[in-house]
């Protein structure tokens, strides 16, 4: 039985530091993430049970007279019942670290979520402001696994790391309350993003920001721009900026493939103990 947290952070950090140093000379680390049965296999299968597949390019027309509050209320209801989705995050600006050692800065990720609480993601991170590499992550209920950059094998998430991929998209605990509690909502306009999208803006409370950033950003209310499909009321894009110690980070999250079937299973190549 795996556990969600364990005190192996220093071991994994030491391995990451070693890899960073070696790769600076030989430039071969990327091979570990392209070999079979390794981190990239978190996306090996794409079949499974889900709800009805949603067509976001259905030609739905946005109402220019719609009220921002009503758009967001409908979006909160729609996002609360999502059964599956693919999400892509791009983050720029000041680094946001996913580990307590402030060694691994999150640059981007591609992930998939399906109910009940299953997610997988491929994260691109920068190690020690020097080396860019990839890490796989899988979350099933309370269990989270992360791929080791030295071996490519997975291990249970060590203490001091915050990269549970299921928290980047949590319909009931993340997106529904974010939208329901959005303040000072306004309809900015209607934008063409593969079809009409309502562009709304509001202030997200600190608690909701913490949820949708997987706990990486805390204690700040944040202005958020959202793009919402006029037919389904599903959010297709979100952009916001956070500030930590006076430094600004920009976040852009794209959401698509709603309702598609994704099979998310525990990784096969799991080491029972980090470093073994």
N, C-alpha and C positions, 0 to 999 in steps of 0.2 A: 504494500500500500504506500503510495507516495504522499508526501506532505507538501503544503504550499510554501512554507518558508523553512529555511534551515541555515545554520551558521557556517556556510561554506564560502561566503563572499570573499575573504582574503585569498583563498586558494584560487578562485576563478580570476580575481583581479591580478594575481601574480602571473597566471598563465597569459592573460591578455597583455600585460606589460612585456612579457617575454616574446610573445608573437610580434608585438609592435617593433621591438628592437631587432628581431631577426629579419622581419619583412623589410625594414629600412635598408637592409643589405641585399637581400635576395629576391624580393618582390614576388613571392610565390604563394602568399596566403590565400589569394582568391581561389586557388584550385580546390581548397578544402570545402568550398561552398558549391562546387559544381560537380562533385563526385556523387554517384548513386548512394542512397540510404543515408544521406546527410541532411543538413539543415534545409536545403531546397525542397526536400520531400514533404514539407508541411503542405505544399500545394499539389501533391502528386495525384490526388483524387478529387473529382468535382461532381460526384453523383451522390444523391441522398434524398431525404424527404424534406420538403419545405412547403410553403404555401403557394398561392397562385403567382406565377411570374408576372412582374409588372412591366408594362411597356411605357417607358418615360419619353419615348419619341412618338407619341400617339397623336400629335397635332392639337393637343388641348390648348385653348386660347384663354389667356388671362384677362380678367375684368379690370380695366383701368380705374374703375370706381370702387373697387373692393377696399374694405377697411383693414388696416394693418393688424389690429387686435383680432379680428375675425379670422384672418389668414393664419395667424400664429395659433389660435385656439384649435382650428381644424388640423393644423400640422401636429400639435401635441397629441391629439387623439389618434392620428394616423401613425405616428412614429411609435406610439405605445404598443401597437399590435403587429409590428414588423416581425416576420418569422426568419428572415435571412437577408443579408446585405453584404456587399463588398465595399471596403473603405480604403481610400488612399490618402495618406497624410504627407504633406511637404512642409518642412519647417526651416526657416531661414533666420538670419540675424544672430543675436547673442545665443550662445550654446545653452541647451537644456539638457541636463545630465540625468541619466536613468540609474545611476549608481551612487552610493554614498561617498565613494572615493573621488567623485567628480572627474572621472577618467573617460567615461563613455557618453558622448553627446549624441542625442537623437537627431538625425537629419531627415529621414523619411521612413515610411513603412507602407506596405501593402498587406491588407488583412481581410479576412472573411469571418462573418459571425452567423451563427444559426442557433435557434432555440432548441433545447433549453441551455443557455449559457455555455456555448462552445465557440471557440475562436482560435484562429491561427494567424500568424503574421510573419512577414519577413522584414526585418528592420535593417536599415542602413545607418551605421553609427560611425562617428569619428573617434578614434582612440588617441587620447593625450594630444589633441589638436594637431595630429601628425598623420594618422593612418585611417583611411576609410575602408570599412569592411562590412560584412553582413552577419546578422544573428537571427536564427529562427526561434519562434516562440509559439507554444501551444497551450491553451487553457481549456480545461473541461471541468465545469463546476468549480470546486475549490482547489483543484490541482493545476499547477503551472509548471511547464518545462521550458528550459532555454538551451539553445545549442552552444556547445563549447567551441570556441574559435580555433583551438589547437587541434582537436580530434574530429570535430564535426558531430560528435555524439551529443545527445541531449542529457541534461541532468535537471533535477528539481530546482526550482528557482531559489537561489541563495538569499540569505538575509542581506538587506541593503540594496536590493534591486527593485525597481518599480516599473515592470513592463508586462503586466497582465494584459494580453491583447483583448480579452473580453470586455474590459472596461473602456476601450475606445469606442465601443458601440454597445450600450446597455439601453434597450428600448424603455424599460420601466424605471430604472434607477438613474439614467443619464439624460436621454433626449427628451422624454416626456416632461420631467420637472424643469429642465432647462427652458423649454418652450413655454410651459405653463407659468413660470415665474419671471419671464422676460419683462423688463420694465421699459417705459418710455418708447414703446414700439411705434415705428413709423414705416409706411410703405415708401421706399425710395423711388421705385419705378418698376418697369417690366423690362427684363433683359432677355436677349436671345442667347441661350446656352443649350444648343441642340433642341430648340423649341422655347416657347414662352416660359419664363420663370418669374414669379414674384420675387423682387429683391426687397427684403425687409431688414430693418436695423433696430436693435434694442440693447439694453444693458443686462448682461447676465450676472446674477449674484455670485459671490465668491464660491459658495458651496457647490453650485452647478458647474462653475469653471473647473474646480478641483476634480469633479467627477469625470468630465469629458476629456481632461488632460491626464487621466490615470493618476491623479495625485501629484503630478509634476509641477503644477502651478497652484499656489495656495494664497489665501488671504487677500484677494483682490477682485473687485467687480470689474467686468471687462465689456466694452462695447463689442457686439457681434453682428456681422453681416451674414444674412442667410438667404439662400435662393431656394424657392419652394415651387414644386410642380403644381400647376393650377388645377389639374384634374384629380390627382391622387392626394394632394396636400403633403406629399413626402418631401423631405429636405434633400436636395441634391448637392448642395455645396455650403460650406461655412468658412468664414474668414474672421480672424481676430488677432489682436496683438497683445502680448503680455509683457510685463515689466518686472524684472528681478534684479535687485541691487542697482537700480538705475539703468539697466541694459534692456533693450527691447528685442523681443523675438516675435516673428510673424508666423502664423499658423494658417494653413489652407487644407481643408478636408473635403474630399469629393466622395459622394455616396452614390452607388449605382447597383445594378444587378439585384434589385429587391425581389425577394421571393424565389430566387433560383436555388436549386438543390446543391448544397455543399456537404460532403461527408468529412467530418472532422474527428479523427481518432487520436488516441495517444501515440506518440512517436514510438517506432519499433526499437530504435537503437538508443535505449536509455541506460546510462551508467547508474548503478545503485548508489554510488558514492563518488562525489567530486574528487578527482585526482586519482581514482582507482583504475 
